[in-house]
Amino acid sequence: MKMSSQTKSHCNLSDSIIPNDRLAGAFTGWGTHRIITLFIDEEKRVSVISDSDGNSCERMNIQSKSVFVEKPKAKLSLLSSISIAGCDLLGSCLYTAGVCAANGGKLAPIGLLLVTIMLFYFRLVYSEVVTALPVNGGTYNLMLNTMNKKIAAFFACFSLLSYTATAIVSAFDSVVYLSILWPSVDIRGFTVLVLLVFAGITICGVKDSSTVSLALFSLHLATISILIVWGLVYGILDNFSLFTDNMYTTLPDIVSSEGKLIASNNVAASLYFGYSSALLGITGFETAANYVEELTSPAVFVSTVNWMWLLVGLYNPLLSVVSMMVLSIDNIYAHPSDLLAEMAGVLGGQTFKLFYV
């Protein structure tokens, strides 16, 4: 809606009506769309002077004591955009390397690297789609504009399932890390409690803060970087002996959820299931498309996606490699959900482990 605030008692309709050519190519969203131009006189009386439904000369006086014009929202910068998606994306580093190693064994870094290669091409497509339709919604908008509503809704359900699964995995792993400080905690029960607390906060209408996200992201990035650098130094001082020993181990058995053996010491199976598990590490990559309208420009989204690809392609494979320099492969299998805490314990002792948790 366009509101014209003027101080004269009449207006020139030719100056107030929005030309159709200015609307050409502009994405206006879905559903019924009308553009109404309003005129406000000195006595705060509002008149409809143009309406895009065809009644361009309709005049309807609306008595109003006050007229409120919404203040434009502050747009997100590149750093704020990266931090919001980065909290989601790099949060998966807390468990991705361990879960990937449980299925891929010593080939886990390769599985994580394959995901990085896949993302290299995916980000190109994702950037093109979102900048062509810079509207919050991401994959749903893509499918709605290329297929039909039923298929778009089907993919939207997959997105909801992805977010739900992410919430459960993240809540569970956070409680696993908490159990290091509080050994008697009921992991399953507390996981449900964490989900209920955040669900309640969301229902109450509390919104995300880009400032808080930036602080959390900076702290998270710093702690992971310290762990990686310290682990590399540890491996160099150890002459990579532990890493070499891990490379001579056999690959893990792949077992189905029913307990049936699928493969044993099989390279192809370990790469496949390791790659599938490594996809957990890119959870959050789609997040930026859900606030593209709040960015200063669509170009910021492209830069955000590029930075996210760089971060996930750097940190996840590095963490997997460093973990094999610090821990034996059996120890990695034993700590899939709290692998980073175990690494911190080996590098800096119990004090650093508790600090890291």
C-alpha positions in Angstrom: 0.0 0.0 0.0 1.3 3.4 -0.9 0.5 6.3 1.4 0.9 9.9 0.1 1.1 12.4 3.0 0.4 15.9 1.6 -0.7 19.2 3.2 -3.0 20.5 0.4 -6.7 19.8 0.3 -6.7 18.3 -3.2 -4.3 16.3 -5.3 -3.5 15.5 -8.9 -4.5 11.9 -9.7 -2.0 11.7 -12.5 0.8 12.3 -9.9 -0.5 9.9 -7.3 -1.6 6.8 -9.4 1.2 4.3 -9.7 2.0 3.6 -13.4 1.6 -0.1 -14.5 5.0 -0.1 -16.0 6.6 0.5 -12.6 5.0 -2.8 -11.4 6.2 -4.8 -14.4 8.5 -7.5 -13.3 8.1 -6.8 -9.6 7.3 -9.8 -7.6 4.2 -9.1 -5.5 3.7 -12.4 -3.6 0.9 -14.9 -3.9 -2.8 -14.4 -3.4 -5.0 -11.4 -4.2 -3.0 -8.2 -4.6 -4.3 -4.7 -4.8 -2.3 -1.4 -4.8 -4.3 1.4 -3.2 -3.0 5.0 -3.2 -4.2 7.1 -0.3 -4.4 10.8 0.1 -4.1 12.4 3.6 -5.2 16.0 4.0 -4.4 18.5 6.8 -7.3 17.2 9.0 -6.0 13.7 8.8 -8.8 12.5 6.6 -7.9 9.6 4.3 -9.2 9.3 0.8 -8.8 6.4 -1.6 -7.8 8.0 -4.9 -6.7 5.0 -6.9 -7.3 1.3 -6.7 -5.6 -1.3 -8.9 -8.8 -3.4 -9.1 -10.1 -0.9 -11.7 -11.8 1.7 -9.6 -9.1 4.2 -10.2 -11.2 7.3 -9.5 -13.1 6.0 -6.5 -13.2 8.4 -3.6 -14.0 7.1 -0.1 -13.5 9.4 2.8 -12.3 7.7 6.0 -12.4 9.7 9.2 -9.3 9.0 11.3 -7.9 10.8 14.3 -4.4 9.5 13.6 -2.6 7.8 10.8 0.3 5.5 11.6 3.0 4.8 9.0 5.0 1.7 9.7 8.7 2.5 10.2 10.9 0.6 7.8 12.7 -2.4 9.3 16.4 -2.4 9.7 18.0 -4.6 7.1 20.6 -7.3 7.9 24.2 -6.9 6.9 26.4 -9.7 5.5 28.0 -10.4 8.9 24.6 -10.6 10.6 23.2 -12.8 7.9 26.2 -15.2 8.1 26.0 -15.4 11.9 22.3 -16.3 11.9 22.7 -19.2 9.4 26.2 -20.0 10.8 24.8 -20.7 14.3 22.7 -23.4 12.7 25.3 -24.6 10.3 28.4 -24.8 12.5 26.3 -26.1 15.4 26.2 -29.4 13.6 30.0 -29.6 13.9 29.4 -30.7 17.5 28.2 -34.1 16.4 28.7 -34.5 12.6 32.3 -35.8 12.7 31.4 -38.5 15.3 28.2 -39.6 13.6 30.0 -39.8 10.2 32.9 -41.8 11.6 30.4 -44.3 13.2 29.4 -45.3 9.6 32.4 -44.3 7.5 35.2 -45.1 9.9 38.6 -43.9 8.7 36.9 -42.7 5.5 34.7 -40.2 7.3 36.8 -37.2 6.1 36.2 -38.3 2.5 32.5 -38.5 3.1 32.5 -34.9 4.5 34.7 -33.8 1.6 32.2 -35.2 -0.9 29.4 -33.3 0.7 31.5 -30.1 0.3 31.9 -30.8 -3.4 28.2 -31.4 -3.7 27.5 -28.1 -2.0 29.9 -26.3 -4.3 27.4 -26.9 -7.2 24.2 -26.7 -5.1 25.0 -23.2 -3.9 25.1 -22.0 -7.5 21.6 -23.2 -8.2 20.4 -22.1 -4.8 21.8 -18.6 -5.3 20.2 -18.3 -8.7 16.8 -19.4 -7.5 16.6 -17.2 -4.4 17.9 -14.1 -6.1 15.4 -14.6 -9.0 12.6 -14.8 -6.4 14.0 -12.9 -3.3 11.1 -13.9 -1.1 11.2 -15.8 2.2 10.5 -19.4 1.6 13.4 -20.9 -0.3 12.6 -24.3 -1.7 8.9 -23.9 -1.4 9.0 -20.8 -3.6 11.1 -22.6 -6.2 8.7 -25.5 -6.5 5.6 -23.3 -6.4 6.9 -21.3 -9.4 8.1 -24.4 -11.4 5.5 -27.1 -10.5 2.2 -26.8 -8.7 0.9 -26.2 -5.2 0.6 -29.8 -4.3 4.2 -30.6 -5.2 5.4 -27.4 -3.5 3.4 -28.4 -0.4 5.0 -31.8 -0.5 8.5 -30.3 -0.5 7.5 -27.9 2.2 6.6 -30.9 4.4 10.1 -32.2 3.8 11.5 -28.9 5.0 9.4 -29.1 8.1 10.6 -32.7 8.7 14.2 -31.5 8.3 13.8 -28.8 10.8 12.0 -31.1 13.2 14.7 -33.7 12.9 17.4 -31.1 13.4 15.7 -29.8 16.5 15.6 -33.3 18.0 19.2 -34.2 17.1 20.5 -30.8 18.4 18.5 -31.0 21.7 19.7 -34.6 22.3 23.3 -33.8 21.6 23.2 -30.7 23.8 21.9 -32.9 26.7 24.7 -35.4 26.0 27.2 -32.7 26.4 25.4 -31.5 29.6 25.6 -35.1 31.0 29.4 -34.6 31.2 28.7 -31.8 33.8 25.6 -33.5 35.3 26.2 -37.3 35.0 22.8 -38.2 36.6 20.7 -36.3 34.1 17.9 -38.2 32.3 19.1 -37.7 28.7 15.8 -38.5 27.0 13.6 -36.7 29.5 15.8 -33.6 29.5 15.8 -33.6 25.6 12.0 -33.4 25.6 12.2 -30.6 28.2 14.6 -28.6 26.0 12.3 -29.0 23.0 9.3 -27.9 25.1 11.1 -24.8 26.5 12.1 -23.6 23.0 8.7 -24.4 21.6 7.1 -22.3 24.4 9.5 -19.4 23.7 8.6 -19.5 20.0 4.9 -19.7 20.7 5.2 -16.7 22.9 6.4 -14.7 19.9 10.1 -14.2 20.9 12.1 -13.3 17.8 15.7 -14.0 17.0 18.3 -11.3 17.6 21.0 -10.8 15.0 23.2 -9.3 17.7 22.9 -12.3 20.0 23.4 -14.6 17.0 26.6 -12.8 16.1 27.9 -13.1 19.7 27.1 -16.8 19.8 28.5 -17.5 16.4 31.8 -15.7 17.2 32.2 -17.6 20.4 31.4 -20.9 18.7 33.8 -20.2 15.8 36.6 -19.3 18.2 36.2 -22.4 20.3 36.2 -24.8 17.3 39.2 -23.0 15.8 41.1 -23.3 19.0 40.3 -27.0 19.1 41.4 -27.6 15.5 44.7 -25.7 15.8 45.5 -27.4 19.1 44.7 -30.8 17.6 47.0 -30.1 14.6 49.8 -29.2 16.9 49.2 -32.3 19.0 49.3 -34.4 15.8 52.5 -32.8 14.6 54.2 -33.3 18.0 53.0 -36.9 18.0 54.5 -37.4 14.4 51.0 -38.4 13.3 51.5 -41.8 14.8 47.9 -42.1 16.2 46.5 -40.9 12.8 48.6 -43.5 11.0 47.4 -46.3 13.3 43.8 -45.3 12.7 44.4 -45.5 8.9 45.3 -49.2 9.3 42.1 -50.1 11.1 39.3 -52.0 9.4 36.1 -50.3 8.4 33.0 -50.5 10.7 30.2 -52.9 10.2 27.1 -51.4 8.6 24.0 -52.6 10.5 20.4 -51.9 9.7 17.9 -50.6 12.3 16.7 -54.2 12.7 20.1 -55.3 13.5 20.8 -57.0 10.2 24.4 -56.8 8.9 24.5 -54.9 5.6 28.2 -54.7 4.9 31.5 -55.4 6.7 34.8 -53.7 5.9 33.4 -52.5 2.6 34.8 -49.3 1.1 31.7 -48.5 -1.1 29.3 -49.1 1.8 31.3 -47.0 4.2 31.6 -44.1 1.7 27.9 -44.2 1.0 26.7 -44.3 4.6 29.5 -42.0 5.7 28.4 -39.5 3.0 24.7 -39.9 4.1 25.7 -39.2 7.7 27.9 -36.3 6.6 24.8 -34.5 5.2 23.9 -33.8 8.9 26.8 -31.3 8.7 25.0 -29.0 6.2 21.9 -28.7 8.3 21.2 -25.0 8.3 22.5 -24.3 4.7 18.9 -23.6 3.7 18.3 -21.2 6.6 19.4 -18.0 4.9 16.6 -18.3 2.3 14.1 -17.9 5.0 15.1 -14.3 5.8 16.2 -13.1 2.4 13.6 -10.3 2.5 15.3 -8.9 5.6 18.7 -8.6 3.8 20.0 -5.3 2.4 20.0 -6.8 -1.1 19.8 -10.2 -2.8 23.6 -9.9 -3.4 24.1 -10.3 0.4 22.3 -13.7 0.1 24.8 -14.9 -2.5 27.8 -13.8 -0.4 26.1 -15.5 2.7 25.8 -18.8 0.8 29.4 -18.6 -0.4 30.7 -18.0 3.1 28.6 -20.8 4.5 30.0 -23.2 1.9 33.5 -22.2 2.8 32.9 -22.6 6.6 31.2 -26.0 6.3 33.8 -27.2 3.7 36.7 -26.1 6.0 35.6 -27.0 9.5 33.8 -30.3 9.1 36.5 -32.2 7.2 39.2 -30.6 9.4 37.5 -31.7 12.6 37.2 -35.2 11.3 40.9 -35.4 10.4 42.0 -33.8 13.7 39.9 -36.1 15.7 41.8 -39.1 14.2 45.1 -37.3 15.2 43.9 -37.0 18.9 41.7 -40.1 19.5 41.9 -43.7 18.6 39.2 -44.9 16.2 37.6 -47.0 18.9 37.4 -44.0 21.1 35.7 -42.0 18.3 33.2 -44.8 17.9 32.4 -44.6 21.6 31.7 -40.9 21.5 29.7 -40.0 18.4 27.6 -37.3 20.1 30.2 -35.7 22.3 33.3 -36.1 20.2 34.6 -32.6 20.6 34.4 -32.7 24.4 36.4 -35.9 24.3 39.0 -34.3 22.1 39.2 -31.3 24.5 39.8 -33.7 27.4 42.8 -35.3 25.7 44.3 -32.0 24.6 43.8 -29.8 27.7 42.8 -32.2 30.4 39.6 -32.2 32.5 39.6 -28.5 33.1 39.6 -27.6 29.4 37.0 -30.4 28.7 34.6 -28.8 31.3 35.2 -25.4 29.9 34.6 -26.6 26.4 31.3 -28.3 27.4 
